[in-house]
Amino acid sequence: MRSDEHIVGHTADEFAAMKERGEVNTDFAYLDALTEVELQASIDFEDEGVPDWSTLQAGFPGPKQSVTLEEDRDVIG
């Protein structure tokens, strides 16, 4: 089973509330103490895959564009 099947997103506020309630079991002190070498060694590249840095795009996305779509009733259901 791929690990990305269980990935969920939380806002910073949601995460802080979860941490307050004791729902987060991560040992942040341990993670902060890891060196870059130890962190890289802990990654399971066989399961996670090797990142393709050539596709990395830094920056902010462009402005959003408004779109209006009209559908016939029989298309909607």
DOMIGU-336411 format. One record per residue: residue in one letter; y, x, z of N, C-alpha, C in turn. Coordinates in steps of 0.001 Angstrom, whole numbers, padded with zeros to 6 digits, always signed. Each point is the difference from the previous one (the first is absolute). Example, Ala and Ser with C-alpha at 12.3 -4.5 7.8 and 13.67 -1.06 7.14 Angstrom:
a-005690+013190+007800+001190-000890+000000+001200+000900+000000;s+001050-000350-000720+001190+000820+000060+001090-000770+000730;
// end
This chain:
m-001174+000837+000000+001174-000837+000000+001237+000882+000000;r+000926-000288-000875+001228+000791-000077+000920-000340+001157;s+000688+001004+000505+000863-000210+001157+001222-000843-000341;d+000438-000009-001277+001195-000767-000337-000234-001505+000040;e-001240-000437+000202-000277-001422+000115+000476-000538+001339;h+000320+000861+000942+000404-000419+001334+001441+000377+000314;i+000760+000405-000994+001374+000414+000233+000880-001242+000141;v+000793-000035+001062+000948-001087+000219+001372+000601+000236;g+001022-000789-000200+001359+000471+000211+000640-000702+001186;h+000828+000733+000731+000741-000553+001125+001419+000535-000042;t+000950-000815+000419+001367+000495+000139+000058+000888+001241;a+001079+000755+000117+000170+000867+001170+000038-000843+001276;d+000645-001164-000061+000070-000868+001181-001376-000547+000366;e-000773-000407-000989-001362-000497+000259-000855+001101+000629;f+000120+001210-000543-000786+001109+000519+000401+000326+001437;a+001303-000005+000283+000474+000276+001351-000534-001044+000984;a-000011-001271-000426-000524-001066+000866-001497+000185+000231;m-000733+000377-001042-001442+000245+000136-000242+001163+000966;k+000827+001031-000096-000139+001163+000872+000274-000396+001450;e+001021-000845+000215+000331-000496+001346-001167-000787+000596;r-000674-000806-000826-001110-000823+000476-001285+000798+000170;g+000013+001281-000383-001188+000832+000130-001004-000207-001121;e+000443-000549-001129-000887-000264-001131-000121+001207-000925;v+000739+001066+000271-000042+001203-000824-000732+001076+000791;n-001085+000505-000547-000823+000980+000700+000250+001431-000465;t+001033+000213-000794+000277+001318-000550+000562+000924+001075;d-000527+001220+000061+000491+001010+000937+001098+000798-000708;f+001236-000480+000112+001107+000619-000718+000312+001405+000500;a-000224+000264+001271+000226+001350+000539-000944+000994-000676;y-001244-000416-000204-000976+000861-000684+000442+000251-001443;l+000426-001062-000687+000420+000152-001391+001227+000900-000125;d+000955-000165+000917+001198+000838-000024-000317+001465+000246;a-001070+000280+000746-000367+001377+000327-000764+000691-001132;l-000485-000761-000991-000757+000605-001100+000898+000875-000866;t-000521+001145-000395+000716+000842-000963-000249-000568-001387;e+000762+000452-000963-000177-000458-001383-001395+000352-000509;v-000497+001177+000367-001342+000433-000419-001063-000924+000590;e+000129-000330+001293-000963-000896+000643+000062-001404-000599;l+001208-000448-000305+000165-001320-000602-000671-000060-001375;q+000244+001005-000835-000625+000046-001319-001519+000085+000107;a-000499+000742+000986-001443+000154+000177-000647-001303+000447;s+000780-000895+000626-000557-001252+000495-000139-001067-001081;i+000587+000225-001166-000055-000990-001082-001346+000082-000700;d-000653-001132-000139-001281-000070-000703+000289-000270-001475;f+000211+001079-000768+000378-000149-001401-001110-000638-000827;e-001245+000151+000422-001108-000618-000735+000119-001523+000050;d+000380-000522+001163+000140-001442+000168+001372-000493-000457;e+001048+000756+000310+001377-000416-000286+000461+000381-001401;g-000599+001021-000582+000451+000493-001297+001095+001043+000181;v+000217+000782-001005+001027+001041+000037+001286-000594-000571;p+001128+000124+000710+001240-000584-000510+000439+000663-001300;d+000525-000810-000902+000524+000501-001270+001510+000120+000138;w+000479+001187+000378+001419+000199+000271+000843-000076-001262;s-000613+000084-001171+000786-000054-001239+000571-001393-000247;t-000564-001020+000661+000502-001365-000198+000999-000413+001083;l+000325+000907+000912+000920-000298+001082+001388-000294-000540;q+000601-001094+000476+001355-000355-000403+000830-000205+001258;a+000983+000844+000192+000872-000126+001166+001214-000838-000368;g+000523-000693+000972+001209-000786-000229-000208-001466+000319;f+001036-000768-000226-000037-001421+000278-000238-000782-001290;p-000675-001147+000096-000185-000813-001195+001341-000567-000460;g+000066-000351-001245+001221-000563-000549+000276-001386+000556;p+001120-000593-000400+000339-001333+000491-000998-001047-000506;k-000163-001051+000797-000911-001074-000396+000667-000871-001051;q-000831-000641-000809+000505-000869-001048-000526-001406+000248;s+000876-000971-000095-000376-001393+000201-000633-000545-001279;v-001103-000749+000157-000699-000573-001145-000258-001475+000282;t+000289-000858-000965-000291-001424+000110-001109-000331-000985;l-001000-000738+000490-001143-000339-000830-000227-001498+000077;e-000059-000657-001151-000275-001435-000040-001371-000211-000616;e-000822-000823+000670-001350-000285-000460-000182-001507-000144;d-000815-000415-000981-000352-001401-000140-000918-000386+001145;r+000019-001278+000392-000832-000465+001110-001504+000246-000262;d-000429-000147-001233-001427+000193-000273-000413+001466+000133;v+000928+000929-000116-000325+001419+000184-000145+000301+001487;i+000866-000573+000830-000039+000233+001439-001215-000645+000634;g-000392-001132-000449-001210-000590+000527+000209-001375+000439;
// end
